[in-house]
Amino acid sequence: QVQLVESGGGSVQTGGSLTLSCALSGYTSKTYCMGWFRQAPGRGREGVAMLEGDGSTSYGDSVRGRFTISRDNAKNTVYLQMNSLKSEDTALYYCAAGSDLGYWGQGTQVTVS
């Protein structure tokens, strides 16, 4: 059974930093992409950052230069380092994984005020 478990969310002041973690288990393929998405109240889901199987990364326009996605292959864990946080970064952050991002976690709340 494939499972994604996010952690690291919380409340932080504007300008602060947080690191989110997402641990993947039960996925047998060695090549997959992992990504972070977010959804704020009353808004649609937004792509935040993506890490492809070849190691390439991409970011949403609103977070580029402030957020960094990385992965520890030995731990099957992907991280999202978030710096210079703004109030508009407040959202429920989801991790997704798989060749077609078919697996999703339950989300972790990030509140910036």
Secondary structure, 3 states (H helix, E strand, C coil): CCEEEEECCEEECCCCCEEEEEEEECCCCCCCEEEEEEECCCCCCEEEEEECCCCCEEECCCCCCCEEEEEEHHHCEEEEEECCCCHHHCEEEEEEEECCCCEECCCEEEEEC
